[in-house]
Protein backbone atom coordinates (compact mmCIF):
# COMPACT_ATOMS: atom_id res chain seq x y z
CA UNK A 1 0.00 0.00 0.00
CA UNK A 2 1.38 3.38 -0.96
CA UNK A 3 1.51 6.30 1.43
CA UNK A 4 -1.52 8.57 1.05
CA UNK A 5 -1.19 11.22 -1.62
CA UNK A 6 -1.69 14.80 -0.45
CA UNK A 7 -3.70 17.19 -2.55
CA UNK A 8 -1.92 20.54 -2.54
CA UNK A 9 -2.88 23.86 -4.06
CA UNK A 10 -0.41 26.51 -3.05
CA UNK A 11 0.71 29.81 -4.56
CA UNK A 12 3.93 29.48 -6.51
CA UNK A 13 5.44 32.14 -4.27
CA UNK A 14 5.32 29.68 -1.35
CA UNK A 15 7.41 27.09 -3.16
CA UNK A 16 11.12 26.98 -2.30
CA UNK A 17 13.86 27.70 -4.77
CA UNK A 18 15.37 24.23 -4.41
CA UNK A 19 13.50 21.28 -2.96
CA UNK A 20 12.73 17.59 -3.00
CA UNK A 21 8.96 17.31 -3.07
CA UNK A 22 7.95 14.04 -1.40
CA UNK A 23 4.55 12.53 -0.57
CA UNK A 24 4.49 11.40 3.09
CA UNK A 25 1.25 10.41 4.76
CA UNK A 26 0.72 13.57 6.76
CA UNK A 27 2.79 16.33 5.30
CA UNK A 28 4.53 17.62 2.22
CA UNK A 29 8.22 17.67 2.92
CA UNK A 30 10.43 19.97 0.92
CA UNK A 31 13.98 18.95 1.69
CA UNK A 32 17.35 19.89 0.32
CA UNK A 33 17.64 18.98 -3.34
CA UNK A 34 20.28 17.12 -5.29
CA UNK A 35 19.01 13.53 -4.98
CA UNK A 36 17.15 11.31 -7.39
CA UNK A 37 18.01 8.15 -9.26
CA UNK A 38 19.18 8.08 -12.85
CA UNK A 39 20.27 5.45 -15.36
CA UNK A 40 23.41 7.37 -16.26
CA UNK A 41 25.76 9.26 -13.97
CA UNK A 42 24.54 12.79 -13.41
CA UNK A 43 26.43 15.93 -12.40
CA UNK A 44 26.16 17.50 -8.95
CA UNK A 45 23.63 20.28 -8.56
CA UNK A 46 23.36 23.24 -6.26
CA UNK A 47 21.05 23.10 -3.26
CA UNK A 48 18.97 25.41 -1.08
CA UNK A 49 17.76 25.16 2.55
CA UNK A 50 14.80 22.86 3.28
CA UNK A 51 11.27 24.20 3.71
CA UNK A 52 8.28 22.34 5.17
CA UNK A 53 4.70 23.06 4.08
CA UNK A 54 1.55 21.42 5.50
CA UNK A 55 -0.65 19.34 3.25
CA UNK A 56 -3.99 17.61 3.46
CA UNK A 57 -3.74 13.87 2.80
CA UNK A 58 -6.22 12.03 0.60
CA UNK A 59 -6.60 8.26 0.10
CA UNK A 60 -4.22 6.66 -2.35
CA UNK A 61 -5.21 4.30 -5.12
CA UNK A 62 -3.54 0.90 -4.60
CA UNK A 63 -1.22 -0.01 -7.44
CA UNK A 64 0.75 -3.17 -8.13
CA UNK A 65 4.47 -2.35 -8.14
CA UNK A 66 6.20 -2.80 -11.45
CA UNK A 67 8.79 -5.50 -11.99
CA UNK A 68 12.23 -3.88 -12.03
CA UNK A 69 13.50 -3.42 -15.56
CA UNK A 70 17.03 -3.84 -16.79
CA UNK A 71 18.92 -0.58 -16.94
CA UNK A 72 19.31 0.55 -20.53
CA UNK A 73 22.82 0.73 -21.93
CA UNK A 74 24.47 4.13 -21.95
CA UNK A 75 23.70 6.10 -25.14
CA UNK A 76 27.35 6.06 -26.18
CA UNK A 77 27.11 2.31 -26.78
CA UNK A 78 24.26 2.67 -29.25
CA UNK A 79 26.48 3.97 -32.06
CA UNK A 80 29.73 2.93 -33.72
CA UNK A 81 32.75 4.75 -32.37
CA UNK A 82 33.31 6.45 -35.73
CA UNK A 83 29.85 8.02 -35.60
CA UNK A 84 30.40 9.23 -32.05
CA UNK A 85 33.73 10.69 -33.06
CA UNK A 86 32.25 12.96 -35.75
CA UNK A 87 34.63 15.92 -35.67
CA UNK A 88 31.96 18.23 -37.06
CA UNK A 89 29.95 17.67 -33.86
CA UNK A 90 32.83 17.98 -31.40
CA UNK A 91 31.82 19.98 -28.35
CA UNK A 92 28.15 20.16 -29.37
CA UNK A 93 26.69 17.41 -27.21
CA UNK A 94 24.33 18.96 -24.65
CA UNK A 95 24.88 18.55 -20.91
CA UNK A 96 22.39 17.83 -18.16
CA UNK A 97 21.33 20.93 -16.18
CA UNK A 98 23.91 22.18 -13.70
CA UNK A 99 21.37 23.49 -11.18
CA UNK A 100 18.14 21.90 -9.97
CA UNK A 101 15.70 24.24 -8.25
CA UNK A 102 13.29 21.50 -7.10
CA UNK A 103 13.29 17.71 -7.17
CA UNK A 104 9.70 16.45 -7.20
CA UNK A 105 9.12 12.89 -6.00
CA UNK A 106 6.76 10.51 -7.77
CA UNK A 107 3.62 9.33 -6.01
CA UNK A 108 2.38 6.62 -8.39
CA UNK A 109 3.76 3.27 -9.50
CA UNK A 110 3.76 1.78 -12.98
CA UNK A 111 2.13 -1.62 -13.31
CA UNK A 112 3.80 -4.80 -14.51
CA UNK A 113 3.60 -3.82 -18.21
CA UNK A 114 4.90 -0.32 -17.65
CA UNK A 115 1.62 1.60 -17.77
CA UNK A 116 -0.78 3.00 -15.18
CA UNK A 117 -3.66 0.91 -13.90
CA UNK A 118 -6.97 2.20 -15.24
CA UNK A 119 -8.35 2.57 -11.72
CA UNK A 120 -5.88 5.34 -10.92
CA UNK A 121 -7.67 7.89 -13.11
CA UNK A 122 -11.08 6.33 -13.61
CA UNK A 123 -12.61 9.16 -11.56
CA UNK A 124 -12.55 12.48 -13.39
CA UNK A 125 -11.07 14.31 -10.38
CA UNK A 126 -8.01 12.02 -10.59
CA UNK A 127 -7.33 12.58 -14.31
CA UNK A 128 -4.27 14.76 -13.67
CA UNK A 129 -3.37 14.51 -9.97
CA UNK A 130 0.18 15.81 -10.41
CA UNK A 131 -0.52 18.76 -12.72
CA UNK A 132 -0.91 21.45 -10.05
CA UNK A 133 2.23 20.62 -8.09
CA UNK A 134 4.35 20.18 -11.22
CA UNK A 135 3.21 23.48 -12.69
CA UNK A 136 3.78 25.23 -9.37
CA UNK A 137 7.32 23.88 -9.19
CA UNK A 138 8.04 24.99 -12.75
CA UNK A 139 6.60 28.46 -12.17
CA UNK A 140 8.70 28.94 -9.04
CA UNK A 141 11.95 27.82 -10.59
CA UNK A 142 14.50 30.57 -11.34
CA UNK A 143 15.65 31.13 -14.91
CA UNK A 144 18.49 28.87 -15.98
CA UNK A 145 17.58 26.05 -13.59
CA UNK A 146 15.59 22.81 -13.83
CA UNK A 147 12.79 20.99 -12.06
CA UNK A 148 13.74 17.33 -11.67
CA UNK A 149 11.23 14.47 -11.43
CA UNK A 150 12.61 11.68 -9.26
CA UNK A 151 11.47 8.40 -7.76
CA UNK A 152 9.56 8.40 -4.47
CA UNK A 153 10.93 7.06 -1.22
CA UNK A 154 8.72 3.95 -1.39
CA UNK A 155 9.60 3.08 -4.99
CA UNK A 156 7.02 5.28 -6.69
CA UNK A 157 8.10 5.93 -10.27
CA UNK A 158 5.26 7.66 -12.12
CA UNK A 159 3.51 11.00 -12.47
CA UNK A 160 0.15 11.70 -14.13
CA UNK A 161 -0.54 15.15 -15.53
CA UNK A 162 -2.50 17.17 -18.01
CA UNK A 163 -1.05 20.16 -19.92
CA UNK A 164 2.03 21.83 -18.47
CA UNK A 165 3.84 24.99 -19.52
CA UNK A 166 7.62 25.23 -19.24
CA UNK A 167 8.60 28.84 -18.48
CA UNK A 168 10.97 30.25 -21.13
CA UNK A 169 14.24 29.64 -19.27
CA UNK A 170 13.22 26.72 -17.04
CA UNK A 171 13.99 23.10 -17.94
CA UNK A 172 12.37 19.81 -17.00
CA UNK A 173 14.63 16.89 -16.06
CA UNK A 174 13.09 13.42 -15.75
CA UNK A 175 15.36 10.97 -13.95
CA UNK A 176 16.02 7.48 -15.24
CA UNK A 177 13.34 4.99 -14.22
CA UNK A 178 10.68 7.71 -13.89
CA UNK A 179 7.73 8.19 -16.26
CA UNK A 180 5.53 11.23 -16.77
CA UNK A 181 2.19 9.93 -18.06
CA UNK A 182 -0.37 12.07 -19.89
CA UNK A 183 -4.00 12.41 -18.90
CA UNK A 184 -6.46 10.42 -21.00
CA UNK A 185 -9.26 12.90 -20.33
CA UNK A 186 -9.79 15.08 -23.45
CA UNK A 187 -11.42 17.90 -21.47
CA UNK A 188 -8.12 18.45 -19.64
CA UNK A 189 -6.58 19.60 -22.94
CA UNK A 190 -9.56 21.47 -24.40
CA UNK A 191 -8.90 24.87 -25.99
CA UNK A 192 -11.93 27.09 -25.40
CA UNK A 193 -14.02 27.84 -28.45
CA UNK A 194 -12.27 25.27 -30.67
CA UNK A 195 -13.15 21.82 -31.95
CA UNK A 196 -13.74 19.16 -29.33
CA UNK A 197 -10.52 17.59 -28.12
CA UNK A 198 -10.73 13.81 -28.41
CA UNK A 199 -12.87 13.88 -31.54
CA UNK A 200 -12.26 13.91 -35.29
CA UNK A 201 -13.51 16.93 -37.23
CA UNK A 202 -12.73 19.10 -40.24
CA UNK A 203 -9.72 20.72 -38.57
CA UNK A 204 -7.28 20.04 -35.75
CA UNK A 205 -7.31 22.94 -33.30
CA UNK A 206 -8.97 21.66 -30.15
CA UNK A 207 -6.20 20.34 -27.90
CA UNK A 208 -3.33 21.81 -25.94
CA UNK A 209 -0.09 19.84 -25.99
CA UNK A 210 1.02 17.96 -22.90
CA UNK A 211 4.11 20.20 -22.68
CA UNK A 212 4.32 23.67 -24.24
CA UNK A 213 7.12 26.22 -24.09
CA UNK A 214 8.36 29.40 -25.72
CA UNK A 215 12.04 28.72 -25.21
CA UNK A 216 14.85 30.88 -24.02
CA UNK A 217 17.66 28.42 -23.46
CA UNK A 218 15.65 25.72 -21.70
CA UNK A 219 15.01 22.08 -22.48
CA UNK A 220 13.80 18.59 -21.66
CA UNK A 221 16.47 16.34 -20.17
CA UNK A 222 17.15 13.00 -18.58
CA UNK A 223 16.88 9.26 -19.02
CA UNK A 224 13.21 9.12 -18.07
CA UNK A 225 10.09 8.71 -20.19
CA UNK A 226 7.15 10.83 -21.27
CA UNK A 227 4.26 8.53 -22.19
CA UNK A 228 1.25 10.00 -24.01
CA UNK A 229 -0.96 6.91 -23.44
CA UNK A 230 -2.25 6.98 -27.00
CA UNK A 231 -3.82 3.54 -26.62
CA UNK A 232 -5.65 4.34 -23.38
CA UNK A 233 -9.44 4.54 -23.46
CA UNK A 234 -10.72 8.11 -23.13
CA UNK A 235 -12.58 9.20 -19.98
CA UNK A 236 -14.53 12.24 -21.18
CA UNK A 237 -16.27 13.50 -24.30
CA UNK A 238 -18.21 11.77 -27.05
CA UNK A 239 -16.03 8.67 -26.98
CA UNK A 240 -15.58 8.23 -23.23
CA UNK A 241 -15.30 4.50 -22.53
CA UNK A 242 -15.56 3.79 -26.27
CA UNK A 243 -12.35 4.76 -28.04
CA UNK A 244 -8.69 5.51 -27.40
CA UNK A 245 -6.78 8.50 -28.79
CA UNK A 246 -5.47 6.27 -31.59
CA UNK A 247 -8.98 5.04 -32.39
CA UNK A 248 -9.95 8.68 -32.87
CA UNK A 249 -6.97 9.05 -35.21
CA UNK A 250 -8.21 6.11 -37.27
CA UNK A 251 -11.49 7.97 -37.88
CA UNK A 252 -9.55 10.32 -40.18
CA UNK A 253 -9.25 7.35 -42.56
CA UNK A 254 -12.80 6.04 -42.27
CA UNK A 255 -15.04 8.92 -41.22
CA UNK A 256 -15.10 10.98 -44.42
CA UNK A 257 -14.43 14.70 -44.88
CA UNK A 258 -16.23 15.68 -41.67
CA UNK A 259 -13.64 13.66 -39.72
CA UNK A 260 -10.54 14.52 -41.73
CA UNK A 261 -8.50 15.75 -38.74
CA UNK A 262 -7.97 14.27 -35.30
CA UNK A 263 -8.12 16.57 -32.30
CA UNK A 264 -5.52 14.77 -30.21
CA UNK A 265 -2.83 16.39 -28.06
CA UNK A 266 0.80 16.53 -29.09
CA UNK A 267 3.43 15.55 -26.55
CA UNK A 268 5.74 18.56 -26.88
CA UNK A 269 5.11 21.89 -28.63
CA UNK A 270 7.97 24.43 -28.81
CA UNK A 271 6.97 27.87 -30.08
CA UNK A 272 8.64 31.15 -30.97
CA UNK A 273 11.88 31.40 -29.09
CA UNK A 274 15.50 30.33 -29.13
CA UNK A 275 17.68 27.60 -27.75
CA UNK A 276 15.64 24.52 -26.86
CA UNK A 277 17.21 21.11 -26.16
CA UNK A 278 15.83 17.58 -25.88
CA UNK A 279 18.58 15.36 -24.49
CA UNK A 280 18.51 11.62 -23.73
CA UNK A 281 14.72 11.55 -23.31
CA UNK A 282 12.34 8.77 -24.34
CA UNK A 283 9.02 9.87 -25.84
CA UNK A 284 6.42 7.11 -26.05
CA UNK A 285 2.87 6.55 -27.26
CA UNK A 286 1.98 10.07 -28.38
CA UNK A 287 -1.70 10.57 -29.20
CA UNK A 288 -0.51 12.62 -32.18
CA UNK A 289 2.86 14.26 -33.02
CA UNK A 290 5.68 13.72 -30.53
CA UNK A 291 7.79 16.88 -30.89
CA UNK A 292 6.87 19.95 -32.93
CA UNK A 293 8.71 23.25 -33.16
CA UNK A 294 7.54 26.46 -34.78
CA UNK A 295 9.47 29.72 -35.04
CA UNK A 296 12.46 28.45 -33.06
CA UNK A 297 16.06 29.51 -33.66
CA UNK A 298 18.31 26.84 -32.20
CA UNK A 299 16.73 23.42 -31.58
CA UNK A 300 18.80 20.39 -30.56
CA UNK A 301 17.44 16.84 -30.21
CA UNK A 302 20.24 14.48 -29.19
CA UNK A 303 20.36 10.84 -28.04
CA UNK A 304 16.61 10.51 -27.66
CA UNK A 305 14.32 7.55 -28.33
CA UNK A 306 10.86 7.99 -29.82
CA UNK A 307 8.75 4.83 -29.80
CA UNK A 308 5.06 4.47 -30.69
CA UNK A 309 3.44 2.10 -29.97
CA UNK A 310 5.42 0.43 -27.21
CA UNK A 311 5.09 -3.25 -26.41
CA UNK A 312 2.55 -2.47 -23.68
CA UNK A 313 0.09 -1.35 -26.37
CA UNK A 314 1.09 -3.92 -28.99
CA UNK A 315 2.44 -7.46 -29.27
CA UNK A 316 5.82 -9.00 -29.99
CA UNK A 317 6.66 -8.30 -33.61
CA UNK A 318 3.48 -6.17 -33.78
CA UNK A 319 1.62 -9.46 -34.34
CA UNK A 320 -1.75 -8.20 -33.11
CA UNK A 321 -4.71 -10.61 -33.16
CA UNK A 322 -7.24 -10.13 -35.95
CA UNK A 323 -9.89 -7.57 -35.06
CA UNK A 324 -7.92 -6.04 -32.19
CA UNK A 325 -6.47 -3.02 -34.03
CA UNK A 326 -8.08 0.28 -35.11
CA UNK A 327 -10.09 0.17 -38.33
CA UNK A 328 -8.23 2.27 -40.92
CA UNK A 329 -10.49 1.31 -43.84
CA UNK A 330 -14.15 0.49 -44.28
CA UNK A 331 -16.79 1.67 -41.84
CA UNK A 332 -15.76 3.91 -38.94
CA UNK A 333 -15.54 2.40 -35.48
CA UNK A 334 -17.34 4.68 -33.03
CA UNK A 335 -17.90 2.45 -30.04
CA UNK A 336 -15.32 -0.27 -29.45
CA UNK A 337 -11.85 0.45 -28.04
CA UNK A 338 -9.02 -1.33 -29.81
CA UNK A 339 -6.76 -3.49 -27.67
CA UNK A 340 -3.63 -3.83 -29.83
CA UNK A 341 -1.83 -1.33 -32.05
CA UNK A 342 0.77 -1.35 -34.81
CA UNK A 343 2.68 1.51 -36.47
CA UNK A 344 0.23 1.32 -39.38
CA UNK A 345 -2.72 1.97 -37.07
CA UNK A 346 -1.42 4.88 -34.96
CA UNK A 347 -2.03 7.69 -37.42
CA UNK A 348 -0.22 11.03 -37.55
CA UNK A 349 2.27 10.21 -34.83
CA UNK A 350 5.25 12.00 -36.42
CA UNK A 351 8.48 11.75 -34.47
CA UNK A 352 10.15 15.16 -34.85
CA UNK A 353 8.61 18.00 -36.89
CA UNK A 354 10.96 21.00 -36.93
CA UNK A 355 8.73 23.63 -38.51
CA UNK A 356 9.55 27.24 -39.37
CA UNK A 357 12.79 26.78 -37.45
CA UNK A 358 16.45 27.55 -38.05
CA UNK A 359 19.77 26.24 -36.78
CA UNK A 360 18.43 22.82 -35.91
CA UNK A 361 20.56 19.81 -34.93
CA UNK A 362 18.92 16.38 -34.73
CA UNK A 363 21.59 13.81 -33.88
CA UNK A 364 21.97 10.24 -32.57
CA UNK A 365 18.25 9.53 -32.22
CA UNK A 366 16.21 6.34 -32.65
CA UNK A 367 12.70 6.87 -34.01
CA UNK A 368 9.86 4.38 -34.56
CA UNK A 369 6.40 5.83 -35.19
CA UNK A 370 3.34 5.50 -37.39
CA UNK A 371 4.11 8.49 -39.61
CA UNK A 372 7.10 10.63 -40.60
CA UNK A 373 10.19 9.91 -38.55
CA UNK A 374 11.33 13.49 -39.16
CA UNK A 375 9.37 16.01 -41.22
CA UNK A 376 10.90 19.42 -41.96
CA UNK A 377 8.11 21.95 -42.51
CA UNK A 378 7.94 25.64 -43.42
CA UNK A 379 4.49 27.23 -43.27
CA UNK A 380 3.32 30.80 -42.68
CA UNK A 381 6.72 31.69 -41.27
CA UNK A 382 7.36 35.20 -39.96
CA UNK A 383 11.12 34.71 -39.95
CA UNK A 384 11.88 33.55 -43.47
CA UNK A 385 12.78 30.10 -44.77
CA UNK A 386 14.00 27.11 -42.82
CA UNK A 387 17.82 27.20 -42.87
CA UNK A 388 20.80 25.70 -41.10
CA UNK A 389 19.29 22.28 -40.45
CA UNK A 390 21.53 19.29 -39.69
CA UNK A 391 20.02 15.81 -39.37
CA UNK A 392 22.99 13.58 -38.64
CA UNK A 393 23.42 10.05 -37.27
CA UNK A 394 19.82 8.89 -36.83
CA UNK A 395 17.98 5.58 -37.19
CA UNK A 396 14.35 5.10 -38.17
CA UNK A 397 12.15 2.04 -37.77
CA UNK A 398 8.81 1.76 -39.56
CA UNK A 399 7.90 5.47 -40.06
CA UNK A 400 7.14 7.23 -43.33
CA UNK A 401 10.80 8.11 -43.52
CA UNK A 402 12.87 11.28 -43.62
CA UNK A 403 10.62 13.95 -45.10
CA UNK A 404 10.73 17.57 -46.16
CA UNK A 405 7.17 18.87 -46.40
CA UNK A 406 4.41 18.76 -47.08
CA UNK A 407 4.13 22.43 -46.02
CA UNK A 408 6.97 24.33 -47.75
CA UNK A 409 5.27 27.64 -48.63
CA UNK A 410 7.71 29.69 -46.51
CA UNK A 411 10.72 28.02 -48.08
CA UNK A 412 13.37 25.47 -47.13
CA UNK A 413 16.94 26.43 -48.01
CA UNK A 414 19.75 24.47 -46.45
CA UNK A 415 19.20 20.97 -45.04
CA UNK A 416 22.01 18.47 -44.43
CA UNK A 417 21.14 14.80 -43.85
CA UNK A 418 23.99 12.42 -42.97
CA UNK A 419 24.36 8.86 -41.75
CA UNK A 420 20.72 7.81 -41.74
CA UNK A 421 19.44 4.23 -41.45
CA UNK A 422 15.82 3.51 -42.35
CA UNK A 423 14.14 0.11 -41.98
CA UNK A 424 10.52 0.30 -43.07
CA UNK A 425 9.66 -3.24 -41.98
CA UNK A 426 7.44 -3.54 -45.09
CA UNK A 427 4.87 -1.16 -43.63
CA UNK A 428 2.62 0.48 -46.21
CA UNK A 429 3.41 4.06 -47.25
CA UNK A 430 7.01 3.85 -46.04
CA UNK A 431 9.66 6.04 -47.61
CA UNK A 432 13.38 6.53 -47.42
CA UNK A 433 14.17 10.16 -48.19
CA UNK A 434 11.37 12.23 -49.67
CA UNK A 435 10.46 15.80 -50.51
CA UNK A 436 6.68 16.07 -50.64
CA UNK A 437 4.55 19.09 -51.41
CA UNK A 438 1.84 20.36 -53.78
CA UNK A 439 0.32 23.59 -55.08
CA UNK A 440 -1.83 24.11 -51.98
CA UNK A 441 1.24 24.52 -49.73
CA UNK A 442 4.33 24.56 -51.93
CA UNK A 443 7.32 26.88 -52.07
CA UNK A 444 11.04 26.81 -52.69
CA UNK A 445 13.01 23.79 -51.50
CA UNK A 446 16.69 24.09 -52.32
CA UNK A 447 20.20 23.21 -51.20
CA UNK A 448 19.36 19.87 -49.66
CA UNK A 449 22.28 17.47 -49.19
CA UNK A 450 21.71 13.80 -48.43
CA UNK A 451 24.98 11.97 -47.77
CA UNK A 452 25.07 8.47 -46.34
CA UNK A 453 21.76 6.58 -46.22
CA UNK A 454 21.06 2.88 -45.73
CA UNK A 455 17.48 1.84 -46.43
CA UNK A 456 15.59 -1.42 -46.71
CA UNK A 457 11.99 -2.67 -46.74
CA UNK A 458 10.51 0.70 -47.77
CA UNK A 459 8.04 1.32 -50.56
CA UNK A 460 9.59 4.51 -51.94
CA UNK A 461 13.33 4.75 -51.22
CA UNK A 462 13.68 8.13 -53.01
CA UNK A 463 10.75 10.48 -53.69
CA UNK A 464 10.75 14.11 -54.84
CA UNK A 465 7.22 15.13 -55.68
CA UNK A 466 5.42 18.40 -56.47
CA UNK A 467 2.04 16.63 -56.42
CA UNK A 468 2.09 14.93 -53.03
CA UNK A 469 -0.74 12.42 -52.79
CA UNK A 470 -1.61 13.19 -56.42
CA UNK A 471 -3.00 16.56 -55.29
CA UNK A 472 -3.23 19.22 -58.02
CA UNK A 473 -4.93 22.46 -59.09
CA UNK A 474 -5.37 24.05 -55.68
CA UNK A 475 -6.86 27.54 -55.52
CA UNK A 476 -4.09 28.47 -53.05
CA UNK A 477 -1.61 28.59 -55.94
CA UNK A 478 1.38 28.09 -53.63
CA UNK A 479 3.58 26.51 -56.26
CA UNK A 480 6.42 24.07 -55.52
CA UNK A 481 9.89 25.03 -56.75
CA UNK A 482 12.35 22.24 -55.94
CA UNK A 483 15.97 22.34 -57.07
CA UNK A 484 19.60 21.78 -56.07
CA UNK A 485 19.08 18.47 -54.30
CA UNK A 486 22.03 16.07 -53.98
CA UNK A 487 21.64 12.42 -53.00
CA UNK A 488 25.05 10.88 -52.40
CA UNK A 489 26.17 7.56 -50.90
CA UNK A 490 22.68 6.08 -50.82
CA UNK A 491 22.26 2.32 -50.57
CA UNK A 492 19.01 0.37 -50.87
CA UNK A 493 19.23 -3.27 -49.85
CA UNK A 494 16.93 -6.09 -50.88
CA UNK A 495 15.93 -8.18 -47.88
CA UNK A 496 14.75 -11.81 -47.91
CA UNK A 497 10.94 -12.04 -48.09
CA UNK A 498 10.47 -8.25 -48.25
CA UNK A 499 7.59 -7.08 -50.42
CA UNK A 500 9.62 -4.04 -51.46
CA UNK A 501 12.52 -5.72 -53.21
CA UNK A 502 13.47 -5.15 -56.84
CA UNK A 503 10.90 -3.36 -58.97
CA UNK A 504 8.57 -3.12 -55.95
CA UNK A 505 10.90 -0.48 -54.52
CA UNK A 506 9.64 2.64 -56.29
CA UNK A 507 11.15 5.94 -57.42
CA UNK A 508 9.19 9.19 -57.61
CA UNK A 509 10.57 12.26 -59.45
CA UNK A 510 7.98 14.83 -60.52
CA UNK A 511 8.30 18.60 -60.95
CA UNK A 512 5.48 21.10 -61.27
CA UNK A 513 3.65 22.11 -64.41
CA UNK A 514 0.22 23.72 -64.73
CA UNK A 515 -1.47 25.10 -67.81
CA UNK A 516 0.50 28.33 -67.52
CA UNK A 517 3.43 27.78 -65.14
CA UNK A 518 6.26 25.30 -64.89
CA UNK A 519 8.71 24.68 -62.05
CA UNK A 520 10.75 21.62 -63.00
CA UNK A 521 13.03 19.78 -60.64
CA UNK A 522 16.56 20.78 -61.61
CA UNK A 523 20.11 20.24 -60.39
CA UNK A 524 18.96 16.94 -58.94
CA UNK A 525 22.15 14.90 -58.47
CA UNK A 526 22.47 11.15 -57.83
CA UNK A 527 26.05 10.31 -56.88
CA UNK A 528 26.92 6.78 -55.75
CA UNK A 529 23.31 5.69 -55.45
CA UNK A 530 23.21 1.91 -55.45
CA UNK A 531 20.23 -0.44 -55.26
CA UNK A 532 20.64 -4.21 -54.99
CA UNK A 533 18.31 -4.60 -57.98
CA UNK A 534 16.46 -2.42 -60.46
CA UNK A 535 13.67 -0.28 -58.93
CA UNK A 536 10.35 0.64 -60.50
CA UNK A 537 8.36 3.87 -60.80
CA UNK A 538 5.43 5.05 -58.71
CA UNK A 539 2.10 4.90 -60.53
CA UNK A 540 -0.15 7.96 -60.57
CA UNK A 541 -3.83 8.75 -61.02
CA UNK A 542 -3.40 12.28 -62.38
CA UNK A 543 -2.21 13.69 -65.70
CA UNK A 544 1.23 14.61 -64.39
CA UNK A 545 3.30 11.52 -65.14
CA UNK A 546 6.05 9.88 -63.11
CA UNK A 547 8.79 10.76 -63.89
CA UNK A 548 8.15 14.20 -65.41
CA UNK A 549 9.39 17.80 -65.41
CA UNK A 550 12.77 16.93 -63.93
CA UNK A 551 16.42 17.28 -64.91
CA UNK A 552 18.63 14.68 -63.25
CA UNK A 553 22.43 14.42 -63.17
CA UNK A 554 24.14 11.08 -62.51
CA UNK A 555 27.67 11.08 -61.13
CA UNK A 556 30.49 11.33 -60.62
CA UNK A 557 29.94 8.11 -58.65
CA UNK A 558 27.92 5.13 -59.87
CA UNK A 559 24.14 4.92 -60.19
CA UNK A 560 23.15 1.26 -60.33
CA UNK A 561 19.79 1.83 -62.02
CA UNK A 562 21.01 4.17 -64.76
CA UNK A 563 19.16 2.10 -67.34
CA UNK A 564 15.85 2.71 -65.52
CA UNK A 565 16.45 6.46 -65.58
CA UNK A 566 17.68 6.48 -69.17
CA UNK A 567 14.68 4.46 -70.27
CA UNK A 568 12.33 7.19 -69.06
CA UNK A 569 14.39 10.10 -70.40
CA UNK A 570 13.12 12.09 -73.37
CA UNK A 571 9.50 11.81 -72.29
CA UNK A 572 7.33 14.11 -70.18
CA UNK A 573 10.13 16.67 -69.98
CA UNK A 574 12.33 14.29 -68.02
CA UNK A 575 16.05 14.42 -68.80
CA UNK A 576 19.13 12.59 -67.53
CA UNK A 577 22.70 13.82 -67.85
CA UNK A 578 25.35 11.15 -67.35
CA UNK A 579 28.49 12.44 -65.61
CA UNK A 580 29.58 9.17 -64.02
CA UNK A 581 33.34 8.86 -64.01
CA UNK A 582 34.29 6.68 -61.04
CA UNK A 583 33.61 3.23 -59.71
CA UNK A 584 33.34 4.09 -56.03
CA UNK A 585 32.29 1.24 -53.74
CA UNK A 586 28.70 1.15 -52.60
CA UNK A 587 28.04 2.89 -49.29
CA UNK A 588 28.80 0.56 -46.39
CA UNK A 589 25.65 -0.54 -44.55
CA UNK A 590 27.16 -3.44 -42.63
CA UNK A 591 26.48 -1.85 -39.22
CA UNK A 592 23.46 0.28 -40.13
CA UNK A 593 20.59 -1.91 -38.98
CA UNK A 594 20.43 -2.68 -35.27
CA UNK A 595 17.57 -3.43 -32.86
CA UNK A 596 15.78 -0.48 -31.34
CA UNK A 597 17.64 0.11 -28.04
CA UNK A 598 14.75 -0.51 -25.66
CA UNK A 599 13.30 -3.64 -24.09
CA UNK A 600 9.75 -2.41 -24.79
CA UNK A 601 10.18 -2.13 -28.57
CA UNK A 602 7.76 -4.60 -30.20
CA UNK A 603 9.86 -5.04 -33.34
CA UNK A 604 12.86 -6.12 -31.25
CA UNK A 605 10.96 -8.95 -29.52
CA UNK A 606 11.23 -12.58 -30.73
GISULQUI-V20849 format. One record per helix or strand of 2 or more residues. SS is the DSSP state (helix for helix, strand for strand). FROM is the first residue (numbers start at 1). TO is the last residue. If there is no record, write none. Layout:
ss=SS from=FROM to=TO
ss=SS from=FROM to=TO
This chain:
ss=strand from=5 to=7
ss=helix from=12 to=14
ss=strand from=20 to=21
ss=strand from=27 to=31
ss=strand from=51 to=54
ss=strand from=56 to=58
ss=helix from=75 to=78
ss=helix from=81 to=84
ss=helix from=87 to=89
ss=strand from=99 to=105
ss=helix from=118 to=121
ss=helix from=124 to=126
ss=helix from=131 to=140
ss=strand from=146 to=150
ss=strand from=158 to=161
ss=strand from=164 to=166
ss=strand from=171 to=174
ss=strand from=179 to=182
ss=helix from=186 to=188
ss=strand from=200 to=201
ss=strand from=211 to=213
ss=strand from=219 to=221
ss=strand from=225 to=227
ss=helix from=245 to=254
ss=helix from=257 to=259
ss=strand from=261 to=262
ss=strand from=268 to=279
ss=strand from=282 to=284
ss=strand from=291 to=302
ss=strand from=305 to=307
ss=helix from=311 to=313
ss=helix from=316 to=318
ss=helix from=343 to=345
ss=strand from=352 to=355
ss=strand from=358 to=369
ss=strand from=374 to=377
ss=strand from=389 to=398
ss=strand from=402 to=405
ss=strand from=412 to=423
ss=strand from=431 to=436
ss=strand from=444 to=456
ss=strand from=460 to=465
ss=helix from=468 to=470
ss=strand from=481 to=493
ss=helix from=502 to=504
ss=strand from=506 to=510
ss=strand from=512 to=513
ss=strand from=518 to=519
ss=strand from=521 to=531
ss=strand from=536 to=537
ss=strand from=550 to=554
ss=helix from=562 to=568
ss=strand from=574 to=578
ss=helix from=602 to=604
